[in-house]
């Protein structure tokens, strides 16, 4: 096969030109046969360079990246993975990895944002890899909740200092819990946190869809009865409060000095009347 030069386009749109000599050296170094190249359906040097990546290996996202239907930025977005997410690497081609996320969805992601875990091998392929990823996410959620629980009783202060743990308002508290427990720095207030969840695409609008550790957003208080919220278009309401959902009809949050600061409270009908949406940070 004669190759004079070729172009490689990556997720950032950069273009690199490789000479004929460079291509030959990479092909020789990788010892990749024409049969293997044919199985991928491509003939670029990137496939050769990626031959050392084991199919079925475990990987981790080094940044936020889209999963696409094809190994190209023109491919349809089928899902996305976020920094720190575990994935299974199914194959590689032209600067892209074919991956499977913890939900079992498959797609292509730029290899620039996926790092193969050291020591991983084909033995992690299949459903075993998926089940290994899920406890990792659950473990992080528990770390976040444990971090938040350490601040039980911390006094409430509206507009509290984000770099201090002496007092919290609602958004400062959930921000600190995720910072301490997961190393994730959320935006500084409840409205920008709510938009951040929407931008991630994890927002859910049915309370039954909430998961332990999700952020939960609320509108302003209008009264304790459901009738006070009848006819309200919640899609246009301003977020005024955020909490961490614990499951079992419980919330971890802080909302007033009178309530005693950070606490675990019931996800009561009053809070449910004010519920706008929630979503996963992880």
C-alpha positions in Angstrom: 0.0 0.0 0.0 1.4 3.4 -1.0 0.9 6.3 1.4 2.3 9.7 0.6 0.6 11.6 3.3 -2.7 11.8 5.1 -4.7 14.1 7.3 -5.9 13.4 10.9 -8.6 15.6 12.4 -9.2 15.4 16.1 -12.0 16.6 18.4 -10.4 20.1 18.6 -10.3 20.5 14.9 -6.5 20.5 14.7 -4.9 19.0 11.5 -1.6 17.1 11.4 0.2 16.1 8.3 2.4 13.0 8.5 5.1 12.2 5.9 5.4 8.9 4.1 8.5 8.1 6.1 6.8 8.8 9.4 3.9 6.5 8.4 6.2 3.7 7.5 8.1 3.9 10.7 4.9 3.8 12.8 3.5 0.9 10.8 6.8 -1.1 11.2 7.0 -0.3 14.9 3.4 -1.4 15.6 3.8 -4.7 13.6 0.2 -4.4 12.5 -0.8 -6.6 9.7 -3.0 -5.6 6.7 -5.6 -8.0 8.0 -5.9 -6.1 11.3 -6.1 -2.8 9.4 -8.9 -4.3 7.3 -10.9 -5.3 10.3 -11.1 -1.7 11.4 -12.0 -0.5 7.9 -9.4 2.3 8.0 -5.7 2.5 7.1 -4.5 5.6 9.0 -1.4 5.8 11.1 -3.5 6.4 14.2 -4.9 2.9 14.1 -1.3 1.6 14.0 -0.2 3.8 16.9 -3.3 2.7 18.9 -2.7 -1.0 18.3 -1.1 -1.2 21.8 -4.4 -0.4 23.4 -6.0 -3.6 24.4 -9.6 -4.3 23.3 -11.7 -4.7 26.4 -9.3 -2.7 28.5 -10.5 -0.5 31.3 -10.2 3.2 30.8 -11.0 6.5 32.6 -12.2 9.8 31.2 -9.5 12.5 31.7 -12.0 15.2 30.7 -15.6 15.7 29.7 -16.2 14.3 26.2 -19.1 13.3 23.9 -19.7 9.7 22.8 -20.5 9.7 19.1 -22.1 7.2 16.6 -19.0 7.4 14.4 -15.3 8.1 15.0 -15.7 11.6 13.8 -17.0 15.0 15.1 -19.7 14.7 12.4 -21.0 11.6 14.2 -24.3 11.9 16.1 -23.9 12.4 19.9 -25.3 9.3 21.6 -24.1 10.1 25.2 -21.3 11.7 27.1 -18.8 10.8 29.8 -17.4 13.1 32.4 -14.0 13.5 33.9 -13.3 10.5 36.2 -15.9 8.2 34.7 -14.8 4.6 34.1 -15.3 3.1 30.7 -14.5 0.0 28.8 -12.3 0.4 25.7 -13.7 -1.8 22.9 -11.3 -0.8 20.1 -9.5 2.2 18.6 -9.3 3.9 15.2 -8.1 7.2 13.8 -7.5 8.9 17.1 -10.8 7.6 18.6 -11.7 4.9 21.0 -14.8 2.9 20.8 -16.0 2.8 24.4 -18.8 1.4 26.6 -19.9 3.5 29.6 -21.2 2.2 32.9 -24.8 2.3 31.6 -23.9 -0.1 28.8 -24.1 2.5 26.0 -21.5 2.3 23.2 -20.0 5.1 21.1 -16.7 6.7 19.9 -14.8 9.2 22.0 -11.6 11.1 21.2 -8.6 9.2 22.6 -7.4 12.6 23.8 -9.9 12.4 26.6 -9.7 8.7 27.5 -6.8 7.1 29.3 -6.2 3.4 29.6 -5.9 2.2 33.2 -2.5 0.7 33.9 -2.6 -3.0 34.3 -6.0 -3.5 32.7 -6.5 -6.3 30.3 -9.1 -8.2 28.2 -10.2 -10.0 31.3 -12.2 -6.9 32.2 -14.3 -7.1 29.0 -18.0 -7.7 29.0 -20.5 -7.2 31.8 -17.9 -7.5 34.4 -16.4 -4.2 33.5 -19.8 -2.5 33.7 -20.5 -3.9 37.2 -17.0 -2.7 38.3 -17.8 0.9 37.3 -21.1 1.2 39.1 -19.8 0.6 42.6 -17.1 3.2 41.9 -19.9 5.8 41.3 -21.9 4.6 44.3 -18.7 4.8 46.5 -18.2 8.4 45.4 -21.8 9.3 46.3 -21.3 7.8 49.7 -18.1 9.8 50.2 -20.0 13.0 49.3 -22.8 12.2 51.7 -20.3 11.3 54.5 -18.5 14.6 53.8 -21.7 16.5 54.1 -22.7 14.7 57.3 -19.6 16.0 59.0 -21.1 19.5 58.8 -24.4 18.6 60.6 -25.3 21.5 62.8 -23.1 24.0 61.1 -24.9 27.4 61.3 -26.8 28.8 58.4 -25.8 32.1 56.8 -27.2 33.5 53.6 -24.4 34.5 51.2 -21.8 32.6 53.3 -18.1 32.7 52.4 -17.5 29.9 49.9 -13.9 29.4 51.1 -15.1 29.0 54.8 -16.8 26.1 56.6 -17.8 28.1 59.6 -21.3 28.8 58.1 -23.2 27.7 55.0 -26.1 28.7 52.9 -27.8 26.0 50.8 -25.6 26.2 47.7 -22.3 26.7 49.7 -23.1 23.5 51.6 -23.7 21.2 48.7 -20.7 22.7 47.0 -18.5 21.9 50.0 -19.9 18.3 50.2 -19.0 17.6 46.6 -15.6 19.3 46.9 -14.6 17.4 50.0 -16.1 14.0 49.0 -15.5 13.9 45.3 -13.0 16.7 44.5 -15.7 18.3 42.3 -16.1 22.1 42.4 -19.7 23.1 41.6 -20.8 26.6 40.6 -21.2 29.0 43.5 -25.0 29.4 43.8 -28.2 27.3 43.4 -29.2 28.8 40.1 -25.9 28.2 38.4 -25.7 24.7 40.0 -29.1 24.0 38.5 -28.0 25.2 35.0 -24.8 23.1 35.4 -27.0 20.0 36.0 -29.0 20.8 32.9 -25.9 21.3 30.8 -24.7 17.9 31.9 -28.0 16.4 30.7 -28.8 14.5 33.9 -31.8 16.6 34.9 -35.0 14.7 35.9 -38.4 16.2 36.7 -40.1 13.3 38.4 -39.2 12.7 42.1 -39.4 9.0 41.6 -36.4 9.2 39.2 -34.1 10.8 41.7 -31.1 8.8 42.9 -29.1 9.0 46.2 -26.6 11.9 46.0 -28.6 13.9 43.3 -28.9 17.6 43.7 -32.5 18.7 44.1 -33.7 22.2 43.2 -36.7 24.1 44.6 -38.7 27.3 43.9 -39.8 29.9 46.4 -42.1 29.0 49.3 -45.8 29.9 48.6 -47.5 28.0 51.4 -47.8 24.5 52.8 -50.8 23.4 50.8 -50.6 22.0 47.3 -53.3 24.4 46.2 -50.8 27.3 46.6 -48.8 25.9 43.8 -51.7 24.9 41.5 -51.3 26.3 38.0 -47.7 27.4 38.6 -45.5 27.0 35.5 -42.5 25.5 37.2 -40.4 25.8 34.0 -40.3 29.5 34.5 -39.7 29.6 38.2 -36.5 30.8 39.7 -34.4 28.3 41.8 -34.2 29.5 45.4 -32.9 26.4 47.2 -30.8 23.3 46.6 -30.4 20.1 48.7 -28.8 16.6 48.4 -31.2 13.8 48.0 -30.5 10.9 50.4 -33.3 8.5 49.2 -35.9 7.1 51.6 -37.7 10.5 51.5 -34.8 12.4 53.1 -32.9 15.5 52.2 -29.5 16.7 53.4 -29.4 20.5 53.3 -29.5 23.8 55.2 -32.0 26.6 54.7 -32.4 28.8 57.8 -31.0 29.8 61.2 -34.2 28.7 62.9 -33.9 25.2 61.6 -30.5 24.7 63.2 -28.2 24.8 60.2 -27.1 21.7 58.2 -29.6 18.9 58.9 -31.2 15.7 57.6 -34.9 16.4 57.1 -37.9 14.8 55.5 -38.7 15.4 51.8 -42.1 16.6 53.0 -45.1 17.5 51.0 -44.1 21.1 51.4 -40.8 20.5 49.8 -42.3 18.4 47.1 -44.8 21.1 46.2 -41.7 23.4 45.6 -39.7 20.7 43.7 -38.5 21.9 40.2 -36.1 19.2 39.1 -33.0 17.3 40.2 -30.0 15.5 38.7 -26.8 13.7 39.2 -23.4 15.4 39.5 -21.5 12.3 38.8 
